[in-house]
Amino acid sequence: MKITMLQSKIHRARVTDANLNYVGSITIDRELLKASGMIEFQKVEILNINNGERFSTYIIEGEKKGEICLNGAAARKVCVGDVVIIVSYAQMKPDEAKKFKPKIVHVNEKNEIVE
């Protein structure tokens, strides 16, 4: 048996752009991806603190520092400036899960890593 556990989280990032005419996903600054252990094309869940929306999409690696851009249909679920939590999960055996510690990345209002 495997259970789903929090793998990593980017906590309280600000949406810097929303691009409705893109083919879906979330673009995340490569530095934030590296710090969180998330990878391009990985499925993530987005939790919008401003409006309570929760939705899933996949990651595209961004090139702009601090970039958090929702693309395609997901762009309708946010406004530029909204604060979001980006979470990824992993499947693991219960004995692995008990020892596992997720990576939590805290950012400031410019999406710069503070912890």
N, C-alpha and C positions, 0 to 999 in steps of 0.2 A: 504494500500500500504506500502511496505517496500523498502528501498534503501540500497545499499551496501556501507559501510563506512570502512575506514581504522580502524582496531582494534588495531594493534600493528606493530612495526617495529624494527628489529635489523639492525642498520645502519653501513655499511662499515665493515662488518666482513670479515676476510680472510679465504679462503678455505684451510683447513689443510690436506685434503685427498680426493681422488676420487677413488671409488671402483666399477669398471665396473661389477664385478662378484657377486654383491649383488642384491637382488630383489627390487630395486628401493626405493627412498626416500631421505631425508636429515637427517643426524644425527647432532643434536645440543646439545651442552653442557647444562646440566640440570640447571645450575645457570642462563644461558642466557634465557632459557625457563621460569623459574620462574620470572625473572625480566620483561620479555616482556608480561607475561600472556598467552603465547602460550602453547598448550598442545600436548602431544603425539598423533599421528594419525590425527592431524588437517591438513587441506589443507592449503598450503602456496604458495606464488609466489616468485620466485627467480629472481632477477634482477642483471645480471652480468655487472658490471661497465667496466670491461676490454674489453669485446667483444660485448656488447649490447644485448646478449641473455636474453630473458624473458621466463620463463617456470614455470609450476606448479608441485608440488609433495606433499608428506605428511611427517610429522615429526616423527622421531624416537628419543627418549631421549638418549643422549650420556652420558657416564660416565667420559670421559677424559676432564679435564679442558681446555676450549677454543676450543673444538672440533667443527669443521664445515666440515662435510664429505658428499659429494654428492655420491649417490649410484645408481647402475643400469644404465639405459639409461641416466639419468641426469649427470652421470660422464663424458659423452662425451661433455657436454656443458660448462665445466669449466676446468681450470688447477689449480693445487695446487699453492697457492699464489694469485689467483684472488681475487678481492674485490667484495663482493656481498651485496645486500640489501635483507633482508628476510622480507616479508610482509604478514600479515594475515588480513582478512576482516570479517566483521560481518553484518548481516542483521538487520535493525532496522527501526522503524517508524520515519518519518521525525521530529516529536517533540522530540523524544529521541536523534536523530542524532545531533540536534542543541545544545544539552547540553553535548554530549559525547566528551571526550578527549582521543585520542589514547595514548597508552604507547609507547614511543620512547626510545630505548636503544642504546646509542652510545658506541662503543668499540674502543680500540686501535689496533695496529698491532698484538698483541698477543691475541686478542679477549677478553680482560679484560674490564669490564664495567668502563667507565669513566664518564658517565652521566646517 
